[in-house]
Amino acid sequence: MKRVLSGLVLACLVVFGAHAAEKVRWPVWFAFNDTENIDVIGLRLNLPSGQCEQVSGLDLGLIGRSQYFNGIQLNLLRNSVTDALAGWQIGGYNSAGLDNMLGLQTGLWNESKTMYGLQVGLVNLADYAEGFQVGLVNRTEGMHGYQIGLINIIRDSQVPFCPLINIGF
């Protein structure tokens, strides 16, 4: 099992980090504050918090922030990407800001400007979504996909509110 997990992590690092190889600054970064303006391709450990311009790979700790992120972001309290996210966010509060989120968000509170993929949590929010939202409360302005939860809101739909399941096309 450990070999399979190690292989998956290594494959993700190669696939997600390939386009930014010319920006390599640090293969492993231990972040103790939010003042570093660097790029990390590999592993970033946030103790307690870390912020950098771009991370491609694996991000672990309590609070992780970056402008661009490719890979797996696993921070206990907060994951924040201000521009573009391609990958998986796992944590208490996950956000993907100005640009597209392509992938998966799993946590208590998930939000994204434009989401292509899957959000799983207690509260899932997106301005526009293509894919699935699964949670207690799901809300989006416009959607091409499905919502499964207690409260499902697609504001630009003919049926803007529907409990249990809502479909937007």
Buried (B, 14 or more C-beta within 10 A) or exposed (E): EEEEEEEEBEEBBEEBBEEBEEBEBBEEBEBEEEEBEBBBBBBBBBEBBBBBBBBBBBBBBBBBBBBBBBBBBBBBBBBBBBBBBBBBBBBBBBBBBEBBBBBBBBBEBBBBBBBBBBBBBEBBBBBBBBBBBBBEBBBBBBBBBBBBBEBBBBEEBEEEEBEEEBBBE
